[in-house]
Amino acid sequence: MSEHTNKQFSVELELTRSSFLQMGGLVEAMVQEAMEAMVTGELSFVDRVRDREREVNQLEVDIDERISLLIARNQPTAIDLRLLLSVSKMLTDMERCGDEAEKIAKMARRLHEDDSRSIPAVELRHIASHVVAMIRDVLDAFAREDSILAATVVRSDKEVDKEWKAAFRHLVTYMMEDPRTISRSIDLIFIARSLERIGDHAKNMAERVIYLVQGDDVRHTGVKATERVARGGSLDSDPESGA
């Protein structure tokens, strides 16, 4: 690779990184605004989410195309190839987080157009704040190539799963006590499920950050193994199957 080509490649590589971070910032805002629509009934947030979704989709297409061209034209070194492949995988998860945020916004519109504000949303707000923090942390971990921070995101997903199950039980109880709330409670269950899926996608992205930094694929290895690898340890030592 000539010096000129190498400089251009470095510029394109940095543009890929910054574009992904921009996309992540939009998705983080989408989740926050969708939940604002649900909690407050301010439906202008729904329109904001829809507008951001279009931006996120366009960024996904643009970044994906740039990655393909960079790989085809430049024969990147192993570490640069790892970065490009990691971003390519993370793109899909980030875009799906945006899809889930849009689903939440649509559910919020339906709930409030039906004047259903009587159902408490405390548990859902807490789950939402948790998954927003996970997205923020995974973006920070990616920007700083911080595998230890990425590992904390992986562990956080277990807490989100617990909160989702608790919210589900709460809403089922609510429906049993007052059958008139069944339709609205089902909508809230779908919202809680979308939040749980956002947590799953954030976890997937965190695992890709660990792969980027440490070179080990920690998917399906369990949280303890993930944390060990994030600290620079071996994936094979002290094998364990679960949490």
TIKOL-558731 format. One record per residue: residue in three letters; residue number from 1; z, y, x of N, C-alpha, C, O, CB in turn. Coordinates in pm, whole numbers. Each point is the difference from the previous one (the first is absolute). Glycine has a CB too. Layout:
ALA;NUM;Z;Y;X;Z;Y;X;Z;Y;X;Z;Y;X;Z;Y;X
...
This chain:
MET;1;0;-119;86;0;119;-86;0;124;89;88;14;86;36;-138;-272
SER;2;-221;215;169;-7;122;80;120;89;-31;71;-19;-100;-323;6;104
GLU;3;274;113;85;113;90;-21;-14;76;-132;97;17;-74;-70;6;322
HIS;4;-150;23;-276;-24;73;-125;28;-89;-122;67;39;-95;-241;102;213
THR;5;120;-262;-111;19;-94;-111;148;-34;-17;49;-12;-112;-279;-83;152
ASN;6;299;80;73;142;-33;-4;79;113;-66;91;-26;-79;-117;-114;286
LYS;7;-7;265;-174;69;114;-62;-27;5;-150;90;25;-80;-106;101;297
GLN;8;-110;-149;-253;-35;2;-142;71;-111;-75;45;20;-113;-268;78;170
PHE;9;233;-214;5;71;-112;-61;147;36;-22;57;-30;-105;-216;-133;215
SER;10;221;227;-11;141;39;-13;19;99;-114;99;-7;-74;-69;-30;319
VAL;11;-124;130;-259;7;97;-110;-10;-72;-135;76;28;-92;-178;149;240
GLU;12;6;-269;-157;-18;-74;-126;120;-88;-31;38;-17;-116;-285;19;155
LEU;13;307;-58;66;118;-85;-19;116;83;-55;69;-43;-92;-144;-106;280
GLU;14;94;269;-132;108;87;-47;-28;48;-142;92;14;-80;-47;58;316
LEU;15;-172;-48;-267;-36;41;-136;30;-111;-99;43;26;-113;-222;124;206
THR;16;156;-274;-52;32;-114;-86;149;-6;-28;42;-19;-114;-238;-108;208
ARG;17;276;144;9;146;0;-17;45;111;-93;77;-23;-93;-52;-74;323
SER;18;-73;219;-205;46;114;-79;-49;-9;-144;69;43;-92;-68;97;299
SER;19;-120;-196;-228;-51;-16;-137;83;-100;-78;26;18;-119;-257;38;199
PHE;20;273;-162;-11;87;-97;-67;133;62;-36;52;-24;-109;-164;-162;233
LEU;21;169;265;-34;127;68;-30;-16;98;-116;90;14;-83;-22;-39;324
GLN;22;-183;93;-246;-28;89;-113;-5;-78;-130;56;42;-101;-184;111;253
MET;23;61;-268;-150;-8;-86;-117;140;-44;-44;32;0;-119;-261;-80;192
GLY;24;311;43;24;136;-43;-31;83;111;-62;79;-25;-91;-94;-137;277
GLY;25;-3;284;-137;71;113;-58;-38;23;-145;85;33;-83;-73;69;308
LEU;26;-140;-119;-256;-45;14;-138;62;-108;-89;42;28;-112;-258;72;194
VAL;27;220;-223;-32;56;-110;-79;149;21;-23;50;-23;-110;-223;-133;203
GLU;28;244;200;9;143;29;-16;21;104;-111;88;-16;-84;-49;-37;328
ALA;29;-121;158;-243;10;103;-103;-33;-57;-138;61;39;-99;-122;136;269
MET;30;-36;-266;-177;-37;-60;-128;117;-75;-64;24;12;-120;-259;-32;203
VAL;31;306;-56;-1;114;-77;-53;107;96;-52;55;-21;-108;-104;-169;269
GLN;32;77;294;-84;101;97;-42;-41;71;-129;82;17;-90;-17;16;330
GLU;33;-191;7;-249;-46;73;-118;-7;-90;-123;29;44;-111;-158;108;261
ALA;34;90;-278;-131;-4;-93;-113;140;-19;-57;17;-4;-122;-214;-112;223
MET;35;297;106;-13;136;-17;-48;54;129;-62;79;-6;-94;-42;-168;270
GLU;36;-79;289;-126;38;126;-62;-53;6;-143;69;45;-91;-69;70;317
ALA;37;-123;-161;-244;-58;-3;-135;81;-90;-91;23;33;-116;-250;9;212
MET;38;272;-157;-43;76;-93;-82;138;55;-36;45;-12;-114;-169;-176;222
VAL;39;190;248;-10;138;44;-20;7;129;-82;85;13;-88;-24;-122;304
THR;40;-150;203;-187;9;133;-63;-89;17;-122;24;87;-83;29;1;305
GLY;41;-157;-172;-234;-95;19;-109;-100;111;26;-76;37;-89;249;-120;-65
GLU;42;-174;136;277;-96;105;36;-133;-67;36;-19;-48;112;206;202;-28
LEU;43;-278;-155;-180;-120;-82;15;-106;63;89;-102;-64;27;150;-26;-251
SER;44;-27;213;270;-93;56;98;2;-81;130;-97;-2;75;130;231;-177
PHE;45;81;-297;127;8;-86;118;-98;-117;-9;-50;-46;102;290;109;-77
VAL;46;-268;-109;-146;-95;-109;-17;-138;42;48;-70;-77;66;202;-10;-262
ASP;47;-172;210;164;-129;50;45;-4;14;152;-103;-26;62;76;146;-280
ARG;48;139;-79;277;5;12;146;-19;-137;66;-72;-13;100;225;212;-122
VAL;49;-88;-299;-35;-13;-136;55;-144;-46;-7;-52;-59;95;288;7;-164
ARG;50;-301;78;-43;-139;-42;-16;-90;70;100;-91;-62;56;133;21;-299
ASP;51;-18;170;268;-80;74;98;21;-56;141;-95;-17;76;109;222;-221
ARG;52;112;-232;177;29;-55;133;-61;-139;17;-42;-37;110;255;171;-104
GLU;53;-217;-210;-113;-58;-134;8;-146;6;46;-45;-84;79;201;7;-261
ARG;54;-229;175;133;-140;15;42;-8;33;149;-87;-51;71;25;128;-302
GLU;55;153;8;279;3;33;143;33;-123;84;-61;-24;104;130;258;-161
VAL;56;28;-313;11;41;-121;72;-117;-99;8;-25;-57;106;264;90;-183
ASN;57;-309;-52;-33;-113;-93;0;-108;44;97;-59;-83;70;110;25;-307
GLN;58;-78;188;241;-104;50;91;43;-16;145;-81;-36;85;7;199;-260
LEU;59;201;-136;204;49;-20;136;-10;-146;42;-35;-30;114;190;224;-145
GLU;60;-124;-285;-61;-10;-142;32;-142;-35;42;-21;-68;100;205;16;-261
VAL;61;-282;98;84;-141;-29;30;-39;61;135;-62;-66;82;9;60;-330
ASP;62;91;132;270;-38;70;123;62;-65;123;-67;-21;101;46;232;-231
ILE;63;151;-244;121;68;-60;115;-56;-138;29;-22;-36;116;230;166;-169
ASP;64;-231;-207;-51;-55;-135;17;-136;5;69;-28;-80;90;152;4;-295
GLU;65;-207;169;163;-133;14;62;12;42;146;-72;-51;85;-26;112;-309
ARG;66;190;32;252;18;45;138;47;-115;89;-46;-13;113;100;243;-196
ILE;67;37;-311;33;50;-114;78;-114;-96;33;-12;-45;114;237;67;-223
SER;68;-307;-53;11;-112;-92;22;-94;54;107;-45;-76;87;62;-2;-325
LEU;69;-47;206;234;-91;61;98;62;2;139;-68;-25;99;-32;165;-281
LEU;70;230;-110;188;66;3;131;-1;-137;67;-23;-11;120;168;198;-203
ILE;71;-120;-290;5;1;-135;56;-141;-41;43;-18;-58;107;214;-2;-252
ALA;72;-295;91;62;-138;-41;28;-60;71;121;-77;-59;75;50;13;-317
ARG;73;64;173;261;-65;82;102;71;5;134;-62;34;101;-24;98;-285
ASN;74;214;-166;187;79;32;120;64;-118;72;53;19;109;-11;193;-218
GLN;75;-45;-330;54;67;-114;63;139;41;50;26;-2;120;-251;-94;-54
PRO;76;314;132;-159;131;52;40;84;-102;76;-15;-121;-18;7;271;-179
THR;77;97;-98;282;93;-86;72;95;-67;-99;3;35;-118;-19;113;322
ALA;78;92;-244;-154;86;-80;-88;98;87;-79;17;-20;-121;-38;-171;281
ILE;79;85;287;-93;100;81;-69;-65;92;-104;55;20;-108;91;-28;313
ASP;80;-263;63;-172;-69;86;-97;-53;-83;-117;1;45;-115;-63;114;300
LEU;81;15;-278;-155;-48;-88;-107;116;-38;-92;-17;-8;-122;-164;-82;273
ARG;82;298;68;-93;118;-33;-80;35;116;-93;36;-22;-116;49;-127;300
LEU;83;-96;271;-134;26;117;-84;-99;6;-116;39;21;-115;52;101;314
LEU;84;-219;-139;-169;-102;10;-105;16;-110;-104;-14;25;-119;-142;79;285
LEU;85;184;-226;-121;18;-110;-94;127;20;-84;2;-32;-119;-122;-123;279
SER;86;226;208;-98;123;26;-74;-23;104;-109;42;-19;-115;91;-39;319
VAL;87;-199;167;-168;-27;104;-100;-88;-56;-111;21;31;-118;-1;148;294
SER;88;-119;-261;-140;-88;-58;-101;79;-82;-102;-26;10;-120;-158;-17;288
LYS;89;279;-71;-121;85;-79;-91;93;90;-81;19;-22;-120;-29;-169;281
MET;90;67;291;-96;95;89;-67;-69;85;-107;62;37;-99;75;-32;307
LEU;91;-263;25;-187;-75;77;-99;7;-63;-138;24;67;-100;-177;11;280
THR;92;133;-209;-183;-1;-71;-128;136;12;-69;7;27;-120;-179;-187;209
ASP;93;279;139;-12;134;9;-58;30;142;-48;59;19;-106;17;-205;255
MET;94;-117;286;-70;28;137;-39;-75;38;-128;54;66;-89;-15;-8;330
GLU;95;-165;-101;-248;-78;30;-120;61;-67;-123;-2;57;-109;-205;-35;250
ARG;96;260;-141;-124;62;-70;-113;131;66;-41;36;-2;-118;-141;-211;194
CYS;97;176;272;19;117;81;-37;-44;114;-92;67;30;-99;48;-88;318
GLY;98;-226;121;-186;-53;107;-84;-37;-49;-138;25;67;-100;-108;45;303
ASP;99;23;-232;-209;-34;-59;-131;125;-21;-85;-1;28;-120;-197;-141;224
GLU;100;304;65;-40;124;-24;-75;61;133;-48;54;8;-110;-14;-218;245
ALA;101;-49;313;-52;50;132;-41;-77;51;-121;58;60;-91;9;-11;329
GLU;102;-197;-71;-238;-80;43;-114;38;-77;-127;3;57;-109;-192;1;265
LYS;103;219;-186;-142;46;-79;-115;131;58;-56;18;11;-121;-129;-219;217
ILE;104;202;244;-4;128;57;-44;-24;130;-77;62;24;-103;54;-128;302
ALA;105;-206;186;-147;-29;128;-66;-57;-23;-140;36;71;-95;-77;35;321
LYS;106;-47;-203;-239;-58;-29;-132;107;-51;-97;1;38;-117;-221;-91;226
MET;107;308;-32;-61;110;-48;-83;92;114;-41;47;6;-114;-58;-228;229
ALA;108;35;314;-22;85;116;-30;-61;83;-112;71;45;-90;11;-42;327
ARG;109;-212;18;-230;-66;76;-106;19;-68;-135;32;65;-100;-201;18;265
ARG;110;151;-215;-167;12;-72;-126;143;6;-54;22;19;-119;-207;-171;190
LEU;111;282;134;19;140;5;-42;35;134;-64;64;4;-104;-7;-165;286
HIS;112;-98;268;-118;40;132;-48;-84;48;-118;47;78;-83;29;-26;313
GLU;113;-198;-98;-239;-80;34;-118;56;-71;-123;-16;45;-114;-188;-12;257
ASP;114;272;-148;-118;67;-71;-109;142;49;-22;73;-55;-82;-214;-144;133
ASP;115;181;304;23;134;58;-11;107;-105;27;91;-21;-81;-178;188;-85
SER;116;74;-233;281;90;-111;33;102;36;108;41;-86;77;-223;-70;-141
ARG;117;221;280;70;86;44;110;144;-51;-11;80;25;89;-223;176;-73
SER;118;176;-272;-124;138;-46;-17;37;-115;93;118;-28;18;-133;100;-254
ILE;119;-83;-138;296;30;-113;86;43;50;138;-73;79;61;-92;-224;-187
PRO;120;280;103;177;46;49;130;-91;-46;113;-52;-112;-3;286;111;-84
ALA;121;-252;87;187;-89;-32;111;71;3;134;-64;9;104;-124;84;-235
VAL;122;321;-100;129;77;16;123;-37;-106;103;-26;33;116;213;65;-250
GLU;123;-191;-224;94;-32;-106;94;-140;18;57;-22;-25;119;173;-130;-244
LEU;124;-245;197;44;-136;16;47;-12;116;97;-76;-7;96;-7;-89;-311
ARG;125;158;201;191;-1;111;95;51;-45;136;-51;43;104;84;119;-293
HIS;126;67;-247;188;55;-47;127;-99;-89;73;-18;13;121;249;-1;-217
ILE;127;-297;-102;23;-104;-83;63;-111;88;56;-49;-22;111;101;-168;-270
ALA;128;-91;291;81;-107;89;43;36;73;129;-83;9;91;14;19;-329
SER;129;190;23;247;40;70;122;0;-94;119;-29;40;113;168;117;-250
HIS;130;-106;-283;111;2;-100;106;-141;-27;52;-23;-3;121;228;-101;-223
VAL;131;-301;84;11;-135;-34;45;-70;121;62;-81;-15;91;68;-160;-270
VAL;132;44;296;130;-54;121;63;49;9;144;-76;34;91;67;84;-315
ALA;133;137;-147;245;55;1;136;-68;-105;87;-23;23;119;244;56;-209
MET;134;-254;-194;32;-70;-105;76;-137;47;44;-40;-23;114;164;-151;-242
ILE;135;-199;240;38;-132;53;37;15;104;110;-74;-1;98;-12;-42;-331
ARG;136;182;134;217;21;105;99;35;-60;136;-51;43;103;126;113;-285
ASP;137;12;-257;181;43;-61;126;-114;-78;66;-12;1;123;245;-15;-212
VAL;138;-315;-52;10;-109;-77;61;-104;94;60;-60;-31;103;99;-156;-266
LEU;139;-60;302;100;-91;100;58;57;56;129;-72;19;98;-12;39;-327
ASP;140;214;-32;229;66;49;121;-5;-105;111;-26;32;116;177;111;-258
ALA;141;-126;-269;105;-6;-109;98;-140;-14;59;-15;-23;120;199;-95;-243
PHE;142;-284;133;40;-139;-8;47;-31;117;93;-58;-19;107;-8;-98;-320
ALA;143;104;238;172;-30;119;80;66;-7;137;-59;43;99;39;91;-310
ARG;144;142;-188;217;76;-4;126;-8;-136;70;58;-21;107;96;192;-203
GLU;145;-227;-264;31;-8;-138;51;140;-55;25;33;-49;109;-257;99;-3
ASP;146;305;-40;-209;140;-39;5;19;-130;-77;14;0;-122;58;243;141
SER;147;-72;-354;54;9;-130;-66;139;-26;-59;12;-73;-98;-186;-11;256
ILE;148;277;144;-100;136;-21;-52;14;67;-137;58;-58;-91;33;48;326
LEU;149;-143;131;-249;1;65;-131;-83;-80;-100;39;-13;-116;-11;237;226
ALA;150;-140;-278;-65;-83;-83;-89;79;-121;-50;-13;-40;-116;-195;115;239
ALA;151;290;-133;-35;80;-117;-40;102;36;-107;32;-82;-86;-63;-13;314
THR;152;84;218;-224;94;41;-105;-70;8;-136;62;-23;-104;72;150;275
VAL;153;-262;-94;-170;-77;3;-126;-15;-142;-54;13;-22;-121;-139;228;197
VAL;154;100;-300;11;-11;-141;-42;130;-45;-65;-2;-64;-105;-161;18;291
ARG;155;276;79;-125;129;-39;-58;26;72;-131;58;-57;-92;29;13;322
SER;156;-130;170;-241;23;77;-123;-65;-64;-121;48;17;-113;-36;188;251
ASP;157;-119;-280;-116;-70;-61;-113;90;-97;-75;-15;-18;-121;-200;45;243
LYS;158;307;-90;-53;93;-93;-67;89;75;-99;29;-50;-108;-31;-99;311
GLU;159;44;270;-166;83;80;-90;-80;44;-123;52;1;-111;84;77;307
VAL;160;-261;-42;-174;-86;38;-113;-17;-118;-96;3;18;-121;-123;149;267
ASP;161;102;-286;-91;-13;-119;-85;125;-20;-86;-9;-34;-118;-142;-71;290
LYS;162;268;125;-112;125;-14;-75;8;104;-112;41;-31;-112;73;-59;318
GLU;163;-154;213;-175;7;107;-101;-99;-25;-113;29;28;-116;43;134;294
TRP;164;-189;-215;-146;-98;-34;-103;57;-105;-95;-14;12;-121;-173;43;280
LYS;165;248;-158;-104;57;-105;-85;113;54;-87;13;-38;-116;-74;-132;290
ALA;166;143;258;-118;110;60;-78;-56;88;-112;50;-4;-112;98;0;315
ALA;167;-252;81;-174;-61;84;-103;-62;-85;-110;10;34;-118;-56;143;290
PHE;168;-16;-286;-133;-59;-91;-99;107;-55;-93;-17;-1;-122;-164;-60;286
ARG;169;293;17;-106;108;-54;-84;55;107;-93;29;-26;-117;30;-138;299
HIS;170;-44;284;-130;53;111;-80;-91;29;-119;48;18;-113;58;81;319
LEU;171;-235;-96;-182;-94;33;-108;-13;-113;-102;-18;26;-119;-107;119;280
VAL;172;135;-269;-115;-1;-112;-95;122;8;-91;-10;-23;-121;-115;-122;287
THR;173;240;176;-107;122;17;-80;-17;112;-102;40;-12;-115;99;-72;307
TYR;174;-199;192;-148;-26;115;-87;-84;-42;-121;28;40;-113;-14;114;312
MET;175;-117;-234;-173;-88;-45;-109;73;-92;-98;-20;6;-121;-176;12;276
MET;176;283;-103;-100;74;-92;-87;98;76;-88;23;-39;-115;-46;-141;288
GLU;177;81;286;-120;98;76;-78;-65;89;-105;60;28;-104;89;-32;302
ASP;178;-271;48;-172;-69;89;-93;-149;-33;0;-75;55;80;247;128;-43
PRO;179;-215;-273;-126;-141;-43;-3;-100;114;-19;-118;-16;30;198;-199;-121
ARG;180;-35;329;42;-92;112;-18;-51;54;134;-101;71;5;221;-13;-216
THR;181;-51;-92;319;-39;52;132;-88;-97;79;-33;26;115;246;104;-113
ILE;182;-252;-241;-64;-71;-103;75;-127;54;66;-21;-19;119;112;-151;-277
SER;183;-175;238;81;-128;48;54;22;96;117;-66;-10;104;-38;-17;-331
ARG;184;199;121;209;25;98;105;66;-63;122;-30;37;113;52;138;-288
SER;185;66;-271;151;66;-67;112;-100;-82;81;10;-8;123;203;1;-254
ILE;186;-309;-53;64;-104;-74;71;-78;93;92;-33;-38;113;15;-125;-304
ASP;187;-12;283;143;-68;98;86;84;30;124;-53;11;111;-59;88;-313
LEU;188;243;-84;184;87;27;115;6;-120;95;11;18;122;124;137;-265
ILE;189;-142;-274;88;-4;-119;86;-126;3;88;5;-32;118;124;-100;-290
PHE;190;-241;171;112;-124;11;77;12;107;109;-51;-17;110;-80;-59;-311
ILE;191;199;186;170;21;104;100;85;-53;115;-31;21;117;13;157;-296
ALA;192;127;-248;144;86;-57;103;-77;-101;86;19;-6;121;181;39;-271
ARG;193;-286;-109;86;-81;-98;73;-96;70;95;-22;-47;112;41;-112;-305
SER;194;-77;270;150;-89;76;89;76;52;121;-53;-1;111;-87;65;-308
LEU;195;262;-17;175;81;47;112;30;-113;98;-5;18;121;106;157;-269
GLU;196;-70;-291;94;27;-115;85;-123;-38;82;12;-37;117;157;-45;-283
ARG;197;-286;92;106;-123;-30;73;-27;103;110;-49;-35;107;-43;-73;-313
ILE;198;124;234;180;-14;102;104;88;-36;119;-41;15;116;-10;161;-289
GLY;199;172;-223;145;87;-47;108;-62;-114;79;9;-3;122;187;73;-257
ASP;200;-260;-163;64;-68;-111;68;-110;51;93;-13;-47;113;63;-102;-308
HIS;201;-128;245;146;-109;53;82;54;76;121;-58;-7;108;-86;24;-313
ALA;202;254;56;187;61;70;113;49;-101;104;-14;22;120;83;168;-272
LYS;203;-13;-299;105;43;-106;92;-119;-55;78;9;-19;121;181;-39;-276
ASN;204;-301;33;85;-119;-51;68;-46;96;110;-35;-42;110;-33;-76;-320
MET;205;69;247;178;-42;99;100;96;3;118;-44;14;114;-61;122;-296
ALA;206;234;-150;156;98;-2;108;-24;-119;93;14;12;122;154;101;-272
GLU;207;-204;-226;94;-31;-118;82;-122;26;88;-6;-48;113;103;-100;-290
ARG;208;-194;223;125;-118;34;80;37;96;113;-57;-8;109;-91;-26;-310
VAL;209;242;124;178;45;90;107;64;-81;113;-22;27;117;59;160;-284
ILE;210;43;-288;130;63;-85;102;-107;-76;79;10;-14;121;196;-10;-266
TYR;211;-308;-23;75;-112;-65;69;-69;97;95;-33;-36;113;-1;-116;-311
LEU;212;13;275;153;-64;102;83;79;24;128;-57;7;109;-37;101;-315
VAL;213;226;-97;194;83;37;115;28;-120;90;-9;10;122;112;171;-259
GLN;214;-67;-294;75;47;-114;78;-106;-110;20;14;-84;88;213;134;-175
GLY;215;-331;-48;4;-106;-100;16;27;-133;-67;-79;-94;16;29;204;194
ASP;216;160;-121;-285;34;-125;-69;-15;18;-151;37;104;-55;123;-166;240
ASP;217;-215;-38;-248;-15;1;-146;128;-56;-61;30;-118;13;-283;90;3
VAL;218;329;116;-83;132;-40;-52;-4;-33;-149;105;-21;-61;0;164;234
ARG;219;-224;-148;-231;-7;-36;-142;54;-141;-21;-27;-90;79;-174;241;-110
HIS;220;279;-168;-76;52;-132;-40;97;-60;102;21;-121;1;-234;84;-123
THR;221;273;120;206;92;-54;102;146;22;-35;87;-57;65;-261;99;104
GLY;222;204;39;-271;138;31;-35;46;129;65;-53;42;103;98;-285;-126
VAL;223;53;306;-38;44;132;44;64;-6;139;-26;88;83;61;-24;-322
LYS;224;47;-165;265;67;-6;131;-99;-14;114;13;65;103;184;-167;-214
ALA;225;-298;16;91;-103;-15;103;-78;129;18;-34;39;112;17;-284;-166
THR;226;-11;313;-58;-71;128;6;79;102;81;-56;71;84;-50;-119;-307
GLU;227;236;55;199;84;96;73;7;-36;149;2;89;85;132;-49;-293
ARG;228;-131;-169;240;3;-42;139;-128;41;73;4;52;112;144;-245;-177
VAL;229;-261;169;1;-128;38;60;-10;151;15;-49;50;101;-59;-253;-201
ALA;230;156;276;-2;-6;147;5;77;55;119;-34;105;54;12;-101;-303
ARG;231;127;-76;290;80;44;116;-62;-46;132;53;29;107;152;-37;-251
GLY;232;-318;-63;136;-67;-47;120;27;-144;34;-40;-47;107;51;276;-27
GLY;233;57;-302;-170;30;-140;25;-118;-90;-34;-105;46;-43;343;2;-3
SER;234;-217;-177;66;-105;-98;-24;1;-46;-145;105;-14;-62;-89;-60;301
LEU;235;-136;51;-291;-12;-51;-136;46;-145;-8;48;-44;-104;-239;201;62
ASP;236;176;-232;151;27;-144;-1;146;-34;21;45;-107;-42;-273;73;126
SER;237;304;122;-19;140;-34;29;86;4;-125;-25;79;-91;-5;11;321
ASP;238;132;-173;-234;97;-1;-111;-69;1;-136;23;90;-80;141;29;228
PRO;239;-250;-219;-174;-75;0;-125;91;-4;-120;104;-66;1;-290;-45;115
GLU;240;147;183;-221;74;-1;-128;-98;19;-112;-108;56;19;315;36;89
SER;241;-170;-140;-222;-97;-7;-110;14;109;-103;-93;21;-78;91;-260;114
GLY;242;113;310;-39;18;93;-112;48;135;44;-48;58;98;96;-249;-240
ALA;243;53;244;62;47;135;20;65;18;137;45;110;33;-12;-91;-278
